[in-house]
Amino acid sequence: MKALFLDRDGVVIEYIPYLSKPEQVKIPDGAIEALKLWQDQGYRLVIVTNQSGISRGYFTYDDVMAIHQRILEEYGQFGVQFADILMCPHQPADNCHCRKPSPYLLETYSQHHHIDLARSYFIGDAPSDIECAINAQCQPVLVLTGRGKETKQHLSIVSQEIIDNDEGGQKAKGNRQQEFLKQSNYAFVKYNDAISIPIFDCLLETVKLIRVC
């Protein structure tokens, strides 16, 4: 089974730091259409989110559950069904094992549900999302919504190069990830010789990956 793992804030919903109320939930333009397409291609939709506001005392576990219920309802009325929402409630000082960029949540979930991480994707907007995917040996995808533009700048420092693949990506060659990237016309970060990270302006644009999966 293959999955599409998704960060919550800045990807599935618009980014608001320490969002604490269901009425703050806003679905990004094109997100419903995008996730419906991924779902129709057989991907199990799973949200993976750090919610340190619980540990920090900014809001309660029940507050987060109410927000998640609103997300499920907003998407559900259009036929988009999230299989699960995986959450870490800790802040960094708690030294937990589940907070992204740890791969613990992805790996544990995948073991329980027979998910093939090598055939799965993780779409995120933060460095912790990208690093979590890499640590779990899942294909990372960066969107420039939420904190995505800052993350792209961060990746430009730590990666080998950013390639604007407008002409079919002739620079991209080698492993499976790079082979499917060279068939397309979107930019990507060459993180190292084994990992390339596609970059998209928004969630809707990520459906370009489906035709080269």
N, C-alpha and C positions, 0 to 999 in steps of 0.2 A: 504494500500500500504506500502511496505517496501523499505527502502533506504540503500545505502552504502555511508556514508559520508566519505570523504577523505581529509586529509591535502594535500596541494600542494607540497611545497618544502621539499624534503626528502622522499616523498611517490609517488606522481604522476610523479614528475620529480626529477632529482638528485639535491641534496642540494647545493646551492651556496648562501652565505649570500647576501642579497639585490640584487638578480638577477634583471637586468634592461633591458636586450636586448633579443629579440626573438631567436637570434642565439646562446644564451647560454643554451637554452632549450635542455635537453638530457633525453630521456626516459630510466628508469632503465631496466636492463635485466629482462625479464619475466613479466613486468608490463602489457603489452598489453594482453598477454595470460590470466593473472589473472583477469583483469577487464572484459574481454570478458566472462569468465566463470561466474563471479558474475552477469553480465548483463543478461546472458542467463538463470539464475535462477530467474529472475524477480525482481532484485534489481535496483532501480533508482539510478544512479550514480551522486553524487553531491560533488563538491569540496568546501571546506570551508577553507579560508585562511586569515591570518592577513598580511597586507602589509603596515606596518608602514612607509616604505620608502617614501610613498606619503606624509604623514604628516611631515616627517623629511626633505623633499625637495631633497631626493636622486634621485627620478625619478617622473614622472608624472602619472596621471590616464591613459592617452592615452598610455604611455609606458606599463603599466600593461595590458591594453586591447589588445595590440599587442602581448604580451607574451601569454595571454590566447587564442588568436586566433591561435597562433602557436601550442599550446597544443591540441586544438580541432582538428586541421588539422592533426597533427601527429597521434593521436589516431583514428581519424575518418576514415583515409584511410584503417584501419584494422577492421572497423565495430564497434568500441567502441564509444558510444555516451554519452557524459555528459549532463544530463538534465539541470543542472544549475551550475554556479560558484558563491558562496556567498563570499563576501569580506568585511573585515573591513579595511579602509584606515588610521586608527588612530594609534597614539603612546600612550603608557600608560598615559602620562601626559595630554592627551586630556580628560581623564575620560569619555569615551564613554560607551554605553551600549552594543555595538556589538562585541567588541574585545574578542576573546577566552582568557580565559576559560569561559567567559559568555556564557550561553546557548541560548542567544537571537536569533542568526541567525538560529540555529537548530529549536528552538521552533516556531518561526514565520513562517519559511518555511514549517514546518510540519503541522501547522494549515492551511496554505493556500492550501497545496497540499494533505491533508488528509494522511499524513505519520504516520504510527504507530511506534513511537520511540522505544517502547519495543521490536519490532521485527526487529529493524534496528541496524546497526553497524557503528562505527566511527573508521577508521584506521588512526593512526597518529604516529609521531615519537617524539613529544615534550610533556612535562608535561601539557601544555595548551590544547593540543588535548585530552588527557586522562581526565583532569578535566572538560573540556567542555562536553564530552560525559556523564560523571557521573552526572554533574549538570543538563543535559537534560534527564536523565534516559534512556540513549541509551547505548548499549553495547560497551565499549571501547576495542580496539585492538592495541597493540603496535608492531611496526616493528622496527628492529634494524638498519635500514638504516638511513641516515641523522644524526639526533641527538639522534637516538634511544638508542644507548648504554649508553649515558649519562643519558637519561631518565630512563633506567632500573636501573642504580645505584641510582638515586633519589628515585625511587619507592621502592627499597630494604630498604631504610631508613625509609620511611613513612608507609610501608605496614606491614602486619603480617608475611608473609613469601613468598618466591619464591619456587615453586614446579616444579622440573624437572619431568614431567609426563611420563616417559619412559615406565612404566609398567601399563598403563591404569588409572593412577591417583586414586589409592585407597584412598588417603587422601581427595579427593574432593567429598564432599557430601552435600546435603542440598537443596539449591534453584535451580531454573531452569538453571542458568548459570553454576553452579558447576556440575549439573547432566550431561550436555552435555560435559563439560570438562573432566569428568572422563572416557568418552568413547574414548578419543583420546590420542595421544602420543606426545604432545607438552608441553612446559613449560608454566606456567602462574603465575602471581602474585596474591596472595590472599590479596586483598586490605583491605577488612574487611569481616565480616560474610555474607554480602549480595552481594559483588562485587568481581568477579575474572576477571583478565585481561589477555587474551591469549597473548603470546609473540612469534613472528616469526622473522626469519632472514631477510626475504624480503617479498614483496607484493605477489609474486607467492605462497608462502607457506600458505598464509591466506585462500586459497581455501579449505584447510582441514576443515574449519569451515562449509562449505556449506553442507557437508554430515551429520552434526549433528545439523543443524538449525531446 
